[in-house]
Amino acid sequence: MKEIKAIIQPFMLTRVVTALHKIEGLPGITISEIKGFGKSRGKKSSLSGIPPEARENDNIDEGVYEFVPKVKIEMVVLDEMVEEVLATIQENAHTGNPGDGKIFVIEVSNVVKIRTNERGEIAL
């Protein structure tokens, strides 16, 4: 089993989820609204609204950034589904512009279904 985490542009979410719905046997997905930055390190934000004394005393202007909004899609799938899920996300989240996102694949050693205590692949 593998956990797949995809960080994508928010405006691509509907397209990606619609495509993922077409994958037979996909156990489910979790969506989170997140924000952060990549290699660009984010943009400096305005210091308006921060009192001058706070800026002077704490060097707060050194760490004030605008974070870029993204969406994180997470799922755990059987090993044989990984390539289809990766291709689906890649194809439907791609714009060709910087900031399209990343996909991470992580090994999952076990899953426990809380309601039934089923474990392993059957718990998906």
Buried (B, 14 or more C-beta within 10 A) or exposed (E): BBBBBBBBBEEBBEBBBEBBEEBEEBBEBEEEEEEEBBEEEBEEBEEEEBEEEEBEEEEEEEEEEEEBEBBBBBBBBBEEBBEBBBEBBBEBBBEEEEBBBEBEBEEBEEBEEEEEEEEEBEBB
